[in-house]
Amino acid sequence: MKKILLSTLLLSLPFMSDAQQLFSTPDEAANAFAAAVADQNEARLAAVLGDDWRQFLPQEEVDPEAIARFNRDWAVKHEVVEQADVAHLNVGDHGWQLPIPIVKIATGWHFDMSAAQEEILTRAIGRNELSAIEAMHAYVDAQYDYRQRKQVYATRLISSEGQQDGLYWPVQPGETPSPLGPAFSPGEPGVGYHGYHFRIIQSDSAQGFALLAWPVEWQKTGVMSFMVNQDDRIYQADLGKETGKKAQAINTFAAAEPWQPVEP
């Protein structure tokens, strides 16, 4: 039986199913969900959440540790917080909240998958934006590493074939790794890195460097765009519906409106 992809509940966008089980209390619903996760029982989880939940869980998101982490947190502490006809399951000392609310209807309580859509998307966007910020810090470190080796800053993220003219190049076992890993060059064109595109732009200093990042799909993979220069200070801006077009027109780092510093 396949493992339950608990971590992908944060990325999935499922809908309700007529076969979905109803419960007499939200605590009963929470216990049934936790039992299905603990047993790695996909059929049981389908009964609790609805038949359609699987088709929205991409296989590349398998994370067995997420299942183990949920089970550990459940054992440490769990509670159902109920307000009127809506309840939420919180687990662990830090109160991580399952993004799927438990909702009361005339015939009982059920996990409302459609209501979870906005929260799931918000969490996914938040994770992507944090990953983009971390990647920009990694870019700054990589540039300084490259300069120590080559006495210049790189003007490419990925080196030309057979060259070391960018921050990443493939190495053989035992060789010193390149300053940057291959993640900035995804295997499939257009997918980006954690939902973001990256492009080197001109710095505001003749002796510096800069990088621009923008979401692959605005309001789906990310909202904010980011830029950073040699000072490792990141700025952000919401470029709106035409984010892709506006990002392509940006060629130079400029810490001016609408860009605002990202708080550390």
CORNORZI-V505233 format. One record per residue. N is the residue number from 1. PHI is phi as a letter, one per 40 degrees, with the letter a starting at -180 (* if undefined). OMEGA is omega in radians with two decimals (none if undefined). D_FIRST is the distance of its C-alpha to the first C-alpha in Angstrom with 2 decimals. Layout:
BEGIN
[[N | PHI | OMEGA | D_FIRST] [N | PHI | OMEGA | D_FIRST]]
END
This chain:
BEGIN
[[1 | * | -3.11 | 0.00] [2 | c | 3.10 | 3.78] [3 | c | 3.08 | 6.50] [4 | c | -3.11 | 9.02] [5 | c | -3.06 | 12.05] [6 | d | -3.08 | 14.69] [7 | c | -3.09 | 17.43] [8 | c | 3.00 | 17.35] [9 | c | 3.12 | 18.40] [10 | c | -3.11 | 21.76] [11 | b | -3.02 | 21.78] [12 | c | 3.12 | 20.33] [13 | b | -3.06 | 22.71] [14 | c | 3.12 | 21.10] [15 | b | -3.12 | 23.12] [16 | c | 3.13 | 23.29] [17 | b | 3.11 | 21.83] [18 | c | -3.10 | 23.73] [19 | c | -3.07 | 20.70] [20 | c | -3.08 | 20.47] [21 | c | 3.05 | 21.12] [22 | b | -3.09 | 24.54] [23 | b | -3.11 | 25.53] [24 | c | 3.12 | 28.95] [25 | a | 3.08 | 29.09] [26 | c | 3.09 | 27.54] [27 | c | 3.11 | 26.78] [28 | c | 3.11 | 24.70] [29 | c | -3.14 | 22.75] [30 | c | 3.12 | 22.31] [31 | c | 3.13 | 21.18] [32 | c | 3.11 | 18.52] [33 | c | -3.12 | 17.22] [34 | c | 3.13 | 17.40] [35 | c | 3.13 | 15.63] [36 | c | 3.11 | 12.59] [37 | c | -3.11 | 12.65] [38 | c | -3.12 | 13.39] [39 | c | -3.04 | 10.57] [40 | f | -3.06 | 8.03] [41 | b | -3.07 | 7.59] [42 | c | 3.12 | 7.44] [43 | c | 3.13 | 9.29] [44 | c | 3.11 | 11.71] [45 | c | 3.09 | 12.39] [46 | c | 3.12 | 13.20] [47 | c | -3.10 | 15.59] [48 | c | -3.04 | 17.18] [49 | c | -3.08 | 17.67] [50 | h | -3.03 | 17.86] [51 | c | -3.00 | 16.09] [52 | c | -3.01 | 17.44] [53 | c | -3.04 | 16.03] [54 | c | -3.00 | 13.30] [55 | c | -3.14 | 15.97] [56 | b | -3.11 | 17.90] [57 | b | -3.10 | 15.50] [58 | c | -3.07 | 16.39] [59 | c | -3.11 | 13.97] [60 | c | -3.13 | 16.90] [61 | c | -3.13 | 16.89] [62 | d | 3.13 | 13.87] [63 | a | -3.12 | 15.42] [64 | d | -3.13 | 13.64] [65 | c | 3.12 | 17.15] [66 | c | 3.10 | 17.34] [67 | c | -3.14 | 14.72] [68 | c | -3.13 | 16.68] [69 | c | 3.11 | 19.89] [70 | c | -3.13 | 19.18] [71 | c | 3.11 | 18.38] [72 | c | -3.12 | 21.59] [73 | c | 3.11 | 23.61] [74 | c | -3.12 | 22.60] [75 | c | 3.14 | 23.74] [76 | c | -3.10 | 26.95] [77 | a | 3.00 | 27.92] [78 | a | 3.12 | 26.80] [79 | a | 3.06 | 28.95] [80 | b | 3.14 | 29.08] [81 | c | -3.02 | 32.15] [82 | b | 3.05 | 33.53] [83 | b | -3.11 | 36.29] [84 | f | -3.07 | 37.51] [85 | b | 3.13 | 34.70] [86 | b | 3.12 | 32.29] [87 | b | 3.13 | 30.31] [88 | b | 3.10 | 28.32] [89 | c | 3.07 | 25.92] [90 | b | -3.13 | 27.17] [91 | b | 3.05 | 25.60] [92 | g | -3.14 | 27.08] [93 | c | -3.10 | 30.71] [94 | c | 3.06 | 31.11] [95 | g | 3.07 | 29.81] [96 | d | -3.05 | 27.11] [97 | b | 3.03 | 26.68] [98 | c | -3.05 | 23.58] [99 | c | -3.11 | 24.82] [100 | b | 3.13 | 23.86] [101 | c | 3.04 | 26.72] [102 | b | -2.96 | 26.58] [103 | b | 3.13 | 29.29] [104 | c | 3.00 | 31.37] [105 | b | -3.04 | 32.38] [106 | d | -3.05 | 34.46] [107 | c | 3.10 | 31.67] [108 | i | -3.14 | 29.79] [109 | b | 3.10 | 27.81] [110 | a | 3.03 | 24.84] [111 | c | -3.08 | 23.16] [112 | c | -3.06 | 25.31] [113 | c | -3.12 | 23.26] [114 | c | 3.13 | 26.33] [115 | c | -3.12 | 28.45] [116 | c | -2.99 | 26.10] [117 | d | -3.08 | 26.79] [118 | c | -3.14 | 30.00] [119 | c | 3.12 | 28.82] [120 | c | 3.14 | 25.70] [121 | c | 3.14 | 28.03] [122 | c | 3.13 | 30.62] [123 | c | 3.13 | 28.31] [124 | c | 3.12 | 27.06] [125 | c | 3.13 | 30.73] [126 | d | 3.12 | 31.74] [127 | c | 3.13 | 29.29] [128 | c | -3.12 | 30.46] [129 | c | 3.09 | 34.07] [130 | c | 3.10 | 33.71] [131 | c | 3.12 | 32.11] [132 | c | 3.12 | 35.05] [133 | c | 3.11 | 37.53] [134 | c | -3.14 | 36.05] [135 | c | -3.13 | 36.13] [136 | c | 3.04 | 39.79] [137 | c | 3.12 | 40.70] [138 | c | 3.10 | 39.01] [139 | c | 3.13 | 41.13] [140 | c | 3.11 | 44.31] [141 | d | -3.12 | 43.55] [142 | c | 3.13 | 42.81] [143 | c | 3.12 | 46.11] [144 | c | 3.06 | 48.10] [145 | c | -3.13 | 46.36] [146 | c | -3.12 | 47.21] [147 | c | 3.10 | 50.81] [148 | c | -3.12 | 51.24] [149 | c | -2.95 | 50.26] [150 | b | -3.12 | 51.97] [151 | g | 3.04 | 54.65] [152 | a | 3.02 | 53.54] [153 | c | -3.13 | 50.75] [154 | c | 3.08 | 48.19] [155 | b | 3.11 | 48.51] [156 | b | 3.02 | 45.09] [157 | c | -3.10 | 41.53] [158 | b | -3.11 | 40.35] [159 | c | 2.99 | 42.86] [160 | c | -3.10 | 44.22] [161 | d | 3.11 | 42.90] [162 | g | -3.09 | 44.43] [163 | b | 3.01 | 46.11] [164 | b | -3.11 | 45.84] [165 | c | 3.08 | 47.34] [166 | b | -3.07 | 44.40] [167 | c | 3.08 | 42.41] [168 | b | 2.94 | 39.49] [169 | a | -3.14 | 39.75] [170 | c | 3.14 | 37.43] [171 | b | 3.07 | 38.39] [172 | c | 3.11 | 38.05] [173 | d | -3.14 | 36.78] [174 | g | 3.11 | 39.50] [175 | c | 3.10 | 41.12] [176 | c | 3.14 | 41.65] [177 | c | 3.05 | 39.03] [178 | c | -3.10 | 40.36] [179 | d | -3.11 | 41.21] [180 | b | 3.08 | 38.34] [181 | c | -3.05 | 34.77] [182 | c | -2.99 | 33.46] [183 | c | -3.14 | 31.56] [184 | c | 3.12 | 34.57] [185 | b | -3.07 | 34.14] [186 | c | -3.13 | 30.77] [187 | c | 3.14 | 29.38] [188 | b | -3.14 | 29.60] [189 | d | 3.03 | 33.05] [190 | g | -3.07 | 33.41] [191 | c | 3.12 | 30.20] [192 | g | 3.12 | 32.06] [193 | b | -3.06 | 30.90] [194 | f | 3.07 | 28.93] [195 | g | -3.10 | 30.52] [196 | b | 2.94 | 34.02] [197 | c | 3.11 | 36.59] [198 | b | 3.12 | 39.07] [199 | a | 3.06 | 42.57] [200 | c | 3.09 | 45.43] [201 | b | -3.14 | 48.57] [202 | c | 3.08 | 52.09] [203 | c | 3.01 | 52.88] [204 | c | 3.10 | 55.69] [205 | b | -3.12 | 57.22] [206 | c | -3.11 | 58.64] [207 | b | -3.05 | 57.22] [208 | b | -3.12 | 53.74] [209 | a | -3.13 | 50.44] [210 | a | -3.12 | 48.10] [211 | a | 3.09 | 44.68] [212 | b | 3.06 | 43.51] [213 | b | 3.11 | 39.98] [214 | a | -3.07 | 39.08] [215 | c | 3.08 | 35.93] [216 | c | 3.07 | 34.47] [217 | b | -3.12 | 34.40] [218 | d | -3.11 | 36.64] [219 | g | 3.05 | 35.12] [220 | b | 3.08 | 31.62] [221 | b | 3.13 | 30.94] [222 | i | 3.09 | 33.95] [223 | b | -3.06 | 37.33] [224 | c | 2.94 | 39.65] [225 | b | -3.05 | 41.04] [226 | b | 2.98 | 42.17] [227 | a | -3.12 | 44.85] [228 | a | 3.05 | 45.92] [229 | b | -3.05 | 48.89] [230 | c | 3.11 | 50.12] [231 | c | -3.12 | 50.68] [232 | g | 3.07 | 46.91] [233 | b | -3.06 | 47.59] [234 | c | 3.07 | 45.04] [235 | b | -3.10 | 46.17] [236 | b | 3.08 | 44.21] [237 | a | 3.01 | 45.04] [238 | c | -3.07 | 43.50] [239 | c | 3.01 | 44.77] [240 | g | -3.03 | 43.61] [241 | c | -3.13 | 42.60] [242 | c | -3.10 | 44.30] [243 | d | -3.11 | 42.61] [244 | d | -3.13 | 41.83] [245 | c | -3.13 | 45.40] [246 | c | 3.14 | 47.00] [247 | c | 3.14 | 44.98] [248 | c | -3.12 | 46.13] [249 | c | -3.13 | 49.70] [250 | c | -3.12 | 49.48] [251 | b | -3.06 | 50.95] [252 | b | 3.07 | 52.39] [253 | c | 3.12 | 51.27] [254 | a | -3.14 | 53.26] [255 | c | -3.11 | 52.77] [256 | b | 3.13 | 54.34] [257 | d | 0.12 | 53.46] [258 | c | -3.06 | 50.85] [259 | c | 3.13 | 49.23] [260 | b | -3.14 | 48.85] [261 | c | 3.04 | 47.90] [262 | c | -3.13 | 44.40] [263 | c | -3.13 | 44.89] [264 | c | none | 43.77]]
END
